[in-house]
Structure formats: structure tokens, C-alpha cells
């Protein structure tokens, strides 16, 4: 069986790491970084906020790393002990091997992270594949999850086949085409120049997964008895947002469902809406 790793080359890896380190200088201050051991190799963690505050884990999307939380880390860190975790097999500083999406590997990996951080229970915020991972873990270890915030999650509604053709078309148009594709994924909203440059560097250096993201069964999703909030973008060109919202809402009557009419797949800057949910005592 072929083992897939995150980076195409050592040179590309070093370039991504160099810009990552530069971006992390803008993280919520003070913060600390370290590696925790898991059965699948070392995992990179960025921590900020008071150590006695309620724990909150942030799980980025695929093709990115924890730098994507830069715009919101400071806000979350005012109320929570924030742990931004680089997912193995993505272009962060965790182990490079891409784990299979089928089976329990990613849930087991996150369990090991909880153990290493000595977390009995924590809230999770995940976006895209990170949201899929948050659901996977919550289904497997529901007692370890306090609250669950899902941003454009994979695995609930179907993926859009048309995205593959859209992406291929824009790639043929060179740099301008790539820029337009990133903006389309972002719901036709402008992306800060530094982050766009970083996304393009990752796009050049990262081995994107070819494996289809598995859909969760109804009985799996019904195990999410903890408080759940969902945010999806109506202009998402990668996932069927309306179908995601409808399915989760029908299976989890207690879930808070939000469809953002002007948003795309990349949902960021939602801390002001998510923090009240995380602080609420209501189911």
C-alpha cells in the first residue's frame, strides 16, 4: 500500500515552514508551541489563553495548517485555553504521513492528543476536513466533547462534483486563474495578500488527498448528543451546503443550524457568533 505524505519535496516543505513561522509571530500573545506524542507520530500544538480556562481545540481544513486561525485566535484566547492542532498529513508541522480516512485512525490520533494534553473533556471547532475529524472523534468518544462547532463540514452533505471541473479550468489560466479560484472558494470575498500568497505556496508544495471523504451514517450522527452548532456558506462551491444543513438539522433537532447567504467554503471570522454558543449552558 502506497504511503502518502504531506509535502512533494524537502524544499517545498522548508518554504511552507518558513512562512508558517513568520505568520505565527502574529498569533495571540503570549502563546507557546510544542510537540505531543501520538501513535501516529509527533503532533504540533499552538496554545494560548489562561491555562485554567475551559479547553478549546481548533482543527483546520485540509491543505492548510493552524495559521488559518490567526484572525480569531486572540478572540478565543480571551475566554478559553486554546489548542490549535496541526492535523497529520497536512502541510503543518505534525507528522507528514496521511492517515486513511476510512477506519478509526484520525479519531484515535485525536484521542492521543487529548491524552497528551491531559484533557478530560474539551470543546471542538473544526472547518471542512477538520470539522469532519471533529465529528469522527465526537462519534467515537462523545464523553470527551463538551460542545461541537462545525464550519462547512465534510461528511454530512455530498461534495460537489462540479468543483473538480471548476478547479481544473482555473488552473489552466495560470496565476490569475489560481487567484480567482481561491477567491471563489472564499465566497467571492477578497483574501488578505499574505494569506493568499501562503495558500498558493502550499498549493505548489502539498500532496492533496485523492481519497474521497466518507459520509457519516445516520446512526453515527445521532450519537452527537452534545450541543452542536453548524455554519455553512450558501456560496460554497465545494460542498452542498443546503443538503448538509437539512440533513444535520433533521437528525439532530437540538443543533443550531446557520446558513450564511453570502459566504463560501472558507468560513472565518465567526468567533463573535461561536463564543456565545461555547459559553452557553443550554443544550
Secondary structure as GFF3:
##gff-version 3
##sequence-region A 1 283
A	DSSP	alpha_helix	10	24	.	.	.	ID=ss1
A	DSSP	beta_strand	31	36	.	.	.	ID=ss2
A	DSSP	beta_strand	43	48	.	.	.	ID=ss3
A	DSSP	beta_strand	54	59	.	.	.	ID=ss4
A	DSSP	three_ten_helix	66	69	.	.	.	ID=ss5
A	DSSP	alpha_helix	70	77	.	.	.	ID=ss6
A	DSSP	beta_strand	80	85	.	.	.	ID=ss7
A	DSSP	alpha_helix	105	116	.	.	.	ID=ss8
A	DSSP	beta_strand	122	127	.	.	.	ID=ss9
A	DSSP	alpha_helix	129	140	.	.	.	ID=ss10
A	DSSP	three_ten_helix	142	144	.	.	.	ID=ss11
A	DSSP	beta_strand	145	151	.	.	.	ID=ss12
A	DSSP	alpha_helix	162	171	.	.	.	ID=ss13
A	DSSP	alpha_helix	174	185	.	.	.	ID=ss14
A	DSSP	alpha_helix	193	205	.	.	.	ID=ss15
A	DSSP	alpha_helix	218	221	.	.	.	ID=ss16
A	DSSP	beta_strand	227	233	.	.	.	ID=ss17
A	DSSP	alpha_helix	241	251	.	.	.	ID=ss18
A	DSSP	beta_strand	256	260	.	.	.	ID=ss19
A	DSSP	alpha_helix	271	279	.	.	.	ID=ss20
###
